């Protein structure tokens, strides 16, 4: 199992707040827009599996930390790759027992790219 985390709940919040969570602070999409199903899916996921107050910074950070600790305490260390994006290919490839690709680890969907696609910046 791969647990993808950030260096801290603060860095996770900063990223989520400026991307996914900002979608929920904007005006609702007009009926029939492509991202309406996405917005509903994400809200349902956050409310059922994360925290119902996902737009509240303190509640969301606490839920993020609780989720990560729950995964770490539930999954055996022999089956868990506790990974951060800066870790690159090596930990994932080692866990899968496959060679590390020759190309750099992809870094896409940055905050800037997300915001640009949404037309915010």
N, C-alpha and C positions, 0 to 999 in steps of 0.2 A: 504494500500500500504506500502511496506517495502522499505525504502531508506537505503541501506547499504553503509556506508561511512568509512573513516579512520579518525584518529584524526586531520589530516591536509592534505593539498594538497601535502606537501613535503613527508609525509609518504606514501601517495597513489602513488606518482611518483616513489619513491624509490622501492616500490614493483612492480609496473607495468613495470618500466624500466628494472628491472633484470629478468623479466619473459616474459610476452606477447610481450612487445615491442622489446625485444632482438631478438625474432624470425624474426622480420622484418629487423634487422640489419645484420643478417647472410646471407650467400649466398642463393639464391632461391633454393628451393627443386628440386631435379631431377623430371622430368615429371613422373606423375603417383604415386608419394609418397602419403601416407595416409593423411598427413597434408596439402597438397595443397588446398583442399576445405576449410579446417579450416582457413588457412591463408587468403584466398580470402574472406571468410565470415567475419572475424574479421576486415580486412582492409575496406571492404564495410561498415560495421557497424560503425567503427570509423569515416570514412570520411563523411558518411551521417548523423549520429546522434550525433557526438561528435565534431571533428575538423579535417579538411583535413591535417593539419600539426601535426598529432598526435605524431610524433617522436621528435618534438621540445618541450623541457621541459617547457618553459614559456607559449607557446600556449596551451599545453595539461593541465597544471595546471589551467590556466585561464578557459578553457572549463569545467574541472572537477568542479571547484568552481561555475561556472555559472549554470551548470546542477543541482547541488545540491540545489542552491538557487531557481532555477526555479521550481523544484519539491516542495520545502518547501512553495513557494508562490502560487502554483497552487492547491495543495492537501490540503484539510482542515485538521487541526490538529487532528480532531476526526477520521480521516481516515488514518493518516500517522504514521508509526513507524519509527522514525529516529534512526537507529541502527548501532552500531559498533560491530565487531566480539567479542570484549572483554565483551560486554554486556550479552552474553550468552542467555539462553532460556527465561528468565523471561519476557522481553518486548514483544517478539514474542508471547509467550503463553498467556500473558495478553490480547493482542490485539485480539487473536483468541478465547479467553475465553475457553482455554483448560488447563489441569493440566501440570505443569512443569515435564518433564521426570526425572526419578531417576538417569539416567546416565549423565555424564558430557557432556557439549556441545562439539560436534566434532570439532577438529581443524586439518583439512587436507588440502592438496594442498598448503603447505607452499612454500616459495621461494625455500628452499633447495630441497623439493620434486619435484617441477616443474623443476628445473635445472637438477636434477639427471635424471628424465625421459627423458629430452631433450639431455642428454649426455654431458652437459656442465661442470659439476663439478665432 
